[in-house]
């Protein structure tokens, strides 16, 4: 599952154009279109800082591939990532929460159906 802490091997294929997105090949990723993920472990690409550790929206999805909406059209070859981490992000909505962008919040003690991994 893509929510695992680390996975085997992931391949990134450069964007054909600046609006095409980057194709990620990762067998059994378990993601859906519009999920938000954070990917780490990418090196050797000048575009790596635009991907590593950033929250990215998932575009189209197949069983073993998905598109992240980031421009990598300037790359000259695909990137092979041997120890990637892909984490699916969750959004929690609360009025007047007082948080700012890029803050980390720990949620614990959640009970009820449909909650896992907290």
Steps between C-alpha positions, in 0.01 A plus 500: 500500500619853431447597861791276605809669638730366229461307178722303265565688174326793334561645153424860405457586132551865409213721391445519125402867542490744790132421561503121451607396849754235595421130460588289803524122460455328835341155503199471730504864609134502613442868422196668346465807281502821709688338790779715640837330554846585626785321320860490624817323392543659156852603401688568179228718349518878496122484561546297821454805729157560342395144591686383812299570812235707321127436512405397145158439347450165326360529148401199292552157654543139382580195715876553480539862388381845599568857395617769741431852389852639487704615199807286428514569126860628523634160608692290247434150637274314739587480869523165674441527874607188688379595849208738453251605762148587386255617763136574432393817677172557683311826535317580821258793496436706811373857529725753677785249542772768526754305293724643227625344175786251535437432869504139617214384718474168683153355537456215747230327698254495210229238534214387279476321169704591197806628688826310467862587547447776757 
